[in-house]
């Protein structure tokens, strides 16, 4: 299969136009799925690179489509209807990359705005009347017995404190889990230690896969 830019045969130009339209879209969707599964920043970088390279490919595809039309008009194998249909299909595929890229960005933004809080009680006393407060919402949780853990999800914390309020034994506790939550770590693991103190860890979902 020839992809020569200077070929007078219309077919290589048409094939290149379809390739330039399909390749960045398929690769972008694949990277999005991998990022949703693993949540690694490697895929975020890869997504940016695909966007840059994809823009170049779309421009190359548009140029190839113009070349196809130029040479197809001189080729008896291509009727006017066939040229129009091929141009329409290739143009649609090329232009679809822009809404597809925007959709991937929106979906990744929605997925990345969910914050998960895992509370582990490693003390000898139950943790009761648990209340997690952020600017956008407040979540109440059931009692966490010694040795147990619980998980809750915020749709969006925003750039504000995330605070834990609870009763540990007979003592009322208040613990700021994250101040001005602007970092990209969307999982907070909060462990109530045996001495009654808290250990707070930040990370991405795959950091706490256990």
BATIVEX-423713 format. One record per residue (C-alpha): residue in one letter; y, z, x. Coordinates in steps of 0.5 Angstrom, whole numbers, padded with zeros to 4 digits, always signed. Each point is the difference from the previous one (the first is absolute). Example, Ala and Ser with C-alpha at 12.3 -4.5 7.8 and 13.67 -1.06 7.14 Angstrom:
A-0009+0016+0025S+0007-0002+0002
This chain:
X+0000+0000+0000X+0007-0002+0003X+0006+0004-0001X+0004-0005+0005X+0008+0001-0002X+0001-0008+0002X-0006-0003-0004X+0002-0005-0004X-0006+0002-0005X+0002+0004-0006X-0006+0004+0000X+0001+0004+0006X+0007+0002-0002X-0003+0002-0007X-0005+0004+0003X+0005+0004+0004X+0004+0001-0006X-0005+0003-0004X-0002+0004+0007X+0007+0003+0001X+0000+0002-0007X-0007+0003-0001X+0000+0004+0007X+0005+0005+0000X-0001+0002-0007X-0007+0001+0001X+0001+0004+0006X+0005+0004-0003X-0004+0002-0006X-0006+0002+0005X+0005+0004+0004X+0003+0004-0006X-0008+0001-0002X-0001+0003+0007X+0006+0004-0001X-0001+0003-0006X-0007+0002+0002X+0002+0003+0007X+0007+0001-0001X+0001-0001+0008X+0007-0002+0003X-0004-0006+0003X+0000-0004-0006X+0007+0001-0002X+0002-0003+0007X-0005-0005-0001X+0003-0001-0007X+0007-0001+0003X-0003-0005+0005X-0003-0004-0006X+0006+0000-0003X+0004-0003+0006X-0006-0005+0002X-0001-0002-0008X+0008-0002-0001X-0001-0005+0006X-0007-0003-0003X+0004-0001-0007X+0005-0004+0004X-0005-0004+0004X-0004-0001-0007X+0007-0002-0003X+0001-0005+0006X-0007-0002-0001X+0000-0002-0007X+0006-0004+0001X-0003-0004+0005X-0006-0001-0005X+0004-0003-0005X+0004-0004+0005X-0007-0003+0003X-0004+0000-0007X+0005-0005-0003X-0002-0005+0005X-0007+0001-0001X-0004-0003-0005X-0005+0005-0001X+0005+0005-0004X+0003-0002-0006X+0007+0003-0003X-0004+0005-0004X-0004+0002+0005X+0006+0001+0005X+0003+0004-0005X-0006+0004-0002X-0001+0002+0007X+0007+0001+0002X+0001+0005-0006X-0007+0004+0001X+0002+0001+0008X+0007+0002-0002X-0002+0005-0005X-0005+0003+0005X+0006+0000+0006X+0005+0003-0005X-0005+0005-0003X+0000+0004+0007X+0007+0003-0002X-0002+0003-0006X-0007+0002+0003X+0004+0003+0006X+0005+0004-0005X-0006+0003-0004X-0004+0002+0006X+0006+0004+0002X+0001+0003-0007X-0007+0002+0000X+0000+0003+0007X+0006+0004-0002X-0003+0003-0006X-0006+0002+0004X+0004+0003+0005X+0004+0004-0004X-0005+0004-0003X-0001+0007+0004X-0006+0004+0000X+0000+0007+0001X-0007+0004+0002X+0000+0007+0000X-0006+0004+0003X-0001+0007-0001X-0003+0003+0006X+0002+0007-0001X-0004+0006-0004X+0005+0000-0006X+0001-0005-0005X+0006-0004-0001X+0003+0000-0007X+0006-0002-0004X+0001-0006+0005X+0006-0004-0001X+0002-0006+0004X+0007-0002-0001X+0004-0007+0003X+0006-0003-0003X-0004-0005-0004X-0005+0005-0004X-0003+0006+0000X-0008+0001+0000X-0004+0006-0002X-0007+0001+0003X-0006+0005-0002X-0002+0006+0004X-0003-0002+0007X-0005+0005+0002X-0002+0002+0007X-0004-0006+0003X+0003-0005-0005X+0005-0006+0000X+0004-0004-0005X+0004-0006+0001X+0006-0003-0004X+0004-0006+0000X+0007-0001-0001X+0002-0007-0002X+0007+0001+0004X+0002+0006+0004X+0007-0003+0002X+0004+0002+0006X+0000+0007-0002X-0004+0007+0002X-0007+0000-0003X-0001+0008-0001X-0006+0004-0002X+0000+0006-0004X-0006+0004-0002X-0003+0007+0000X-0005+0002+0005X-0003+0006-0002X+0006+0005-0002X+0005-0004+0004X+0005-0005-0002X+0000-0006+0005X+0005-0005+0001X-0001-0006+0006X+0004-0006+0001X-0006-0005+0002X+0005-0006+0002X+0008+0000+0001X+0003-0006-0003X-0006-0004+0000X+0002-0007+0003X-0006-0001+0005X-0006-0005-0002X-0005+0005+0000X-0002+0000-0007X-0005+0006+0000X+0001+0007+0001X-0006+0005+0002X+0002+0007-0002X-0005+0006+0003X+0001+0007-0002X-0003+0003+0006X-0004+0007+0000X+0007+0004+0002X+0004-0003-0006X+0004-0005+0004X+0000-0007-0001X-0002-0006+0004X+0003-0007-0002X-0002-0006+0003X+0003-0007-0002X-0004-0007+0001X-0002-0006-0004X-0006+0000-0004X-0005-0002+0005X+0002+0006+0004X-0003+0004-0005X-0006-0004-0002X-0005+0006+0001
